[in-house]
Amino acid sequence: MTLTQDPQLTRQIIGLAMRVHSRLGPGLLERVYERCLCYELDRAELPYARQVERPLRYEEIILEGVYRADLIVRGEVLLELKNIDRILPVHEAQLSTDLRLRSCKVGLLLNFNTASLKDGIRRKVV
């Protein structure tokens, strides 16, 4: 069963992010939420990679160190963490680009700068 057929993993990740948000609230730096979410992923025994760099190829050149994913959970779900006033179309387009450049088929955009995290979640499947 592929992830797109079984959204259990994304539900679990969202639940962990909600736990972090409910304990910390909005307004902190993105790296604080990232660190706390990693703590929750560890407790849930979900493997992840943090600040994953990937070279970007453009025509004949390879650009090193210019592209980095915040978190990739279980090699399947790309997480883009934000602390912004509101999610704009450009942020959703960024998530789509990130997914296209990675082997991940599912992405979550999590904006922690909201009164309720459920208002700051976007899920993208490619």
C-alpha positions as CSV (number, residue, x, y, z in Angstrom):
1,M,0.0,0.0,0.0
2,T,1.4,3.4,-1.0
3,L,1.3,6.4,1.3
4,T,-1.3,8.1,-0.9
5,Q,-3.6,5.1,-0.2
6,D,-2.9,5.1,3.5
7,P,-2.6,8.6,5.0
8,Q,-1.9,7.2,8.5
9,L,1.7,8.6,8.5
10,T,0.6,12.1,7.6
11,R,-2.1,12.0,10.3
12,Q,0.5,10.9,12.8
13,I,2.9,13.7,11.8
14,I,0.1,16.3,12.0
15,G,-0.9,15.0,15.5
16,L,2.7,15.4,16.7
17,A,3.0,18.9,15.2
18,M,-0.3,19.8,16.9
19,R,1.1,18.6,20.2
20,V,4.1,20.9,19.7
21,H,2.0,23.8,18.7
22,S,-0.4,23.4,21.6
23,R,2.4,23.3,24.1
24,L,4.5,26.2,22.7
25,G,1.9,28.4,20.9
26,P,2.7,30.7,17.9
27,G,5.4,33.2,17.4
28,L,8.7,31.3,18.1
29,L,11.5,30.7,15.6
30,E,11.0,28.0,13.0
31,R,14.1,26.1,14.4
32,V,12.4,25.9,17.8
33,Y,9.4,24.1,16.3
34,E,11.7,21.9,14.2
35,R,13.7,20.8,17.2
36,C,10.6,20.1,19.3
37,L,8.9,18.2,16.4
38,C,12.1,16.1,16.0
39,Y,11.8,15.3,19.7
40,E,8.2,14.1,19.2
41,L,9.2,12.1,16.1
42,D,11.9,10.4,18.2
43,R,9.4,9.6,20.9
44,A,7.0,8.2,18.3
45,E,10.0,6.2,16.8
46,L,9.5,7.7,13.4
47,P,12.8,7.9,11.5
48,Y,13.5,11.3,9.9
49,A,16.3,13.3,8.3
50,R,16.7,16.9,9.3
51,Q,17.9,19.8,7.1
52,V,18.5,17.5,4.2
53,E,20.7,19.0,1.5
54,R,20.3,18.0,-2.1
55,P,22.4,19.3,-5.0
56,L,20.3,21.2,-7.6
57,R,21.1,20.5,-11.3
58,Y,20.5,23.2,-13.8
59,E,21.5,22.4,-17.3
60,E,25.2,21.4,-17.1
61,I,25.9,22.9,-13.7
62,I,25.4,21.4,-10.2
63,L,24.6,23.8,-7.4
64,E,25.7,22.5,-4.0
65,G,24.3,23.7,-0.7
66,V,21.5,25.8,-2.2
67,Y,18.6,23.5,-1.5
68,R,17.6,22.0,1.8
69,A,14.5,20.3,3.1
70,D,13.5,21.0,6.7
71,L,12.5,17.4,7.5
72,I,11.9,14.2,5.6
73,V,10.0,11.6,7.6
74,R,10.5,7.9,6.9
75,G,11.9,8.9,3.5
76,E,8.3,9.5,2.4
77,V,6.9,12.8,3.7
78,L,8.6,16.1,3.2
79,L,7.9,18.7,5.8
80,E,8.3,22.4,5.2
81,L,8.0,24.3,8.5
82,K,7.0,28.0,8.5
83,N,6.4,30.8,11.0
84,I,4.7,33.3,8.8
85,D,1.6,35.6,9.0
86,R,-0.3,33.4,6.5
87,I,0.3,30.9,3.8
88,L,0.5,32.4,0.4
89,P,0.3,30.7,-3.0
90,V,4.1,31.1,-3.4
91,H,4.6,28.9,-0.3
92,E,2.4,26.2,-1.7
93,A,4.3,26.4,-5.0
94,Q,7.5,26.1,-3.1
95,L,6.2,22.8,-1.6
96,S,5.3,21.6,-5.0
97,T,8.8,22.4,-6.3
98,D,10.4,20.7,-3.3
99,L,8.4,17.5,-4.0
100,R,9.3,17.6,-7.6
101,L,13.0,17.8,-6.8
102,R,12.8,15.0,-4.2
103,S,11.7,11.4,-4.4
104,C,8.9,12.2,-1.9
105,K,5.3,12.0,-3.1
106,V,3.7,13.7,-0.1
107,G,4.5,17.0,1.5
108,L,3.2,18.9,4.5
109,L,3.5,22.7,4.8
110,L,3.1,23.5,8.5
111,N,2.7,27.1,9.6
112,F,3.2,27.4,13.3
113,N,2.3,31.1,13.4
114,T,-1.5,30.5,13.8
115,A,-3.9,30.5,16.7
116,S,-4.8,26.9,15.7
117,L,-2.3,24.8,13.8
118,K,-5.1,23.2,11.8
119,D,-5.5,26.5,10.0
120,G,-1.8,26.4,9.1
121,I,-1.6,23.0,7.4
122,R,-1.4,22.2,3.7
123,R,-1.0,18.7,2.3
124,K,0.3,18.1,-1.2
125,V,0.4,14.8,-3.0
126,V,2.1,14.4,-6.4
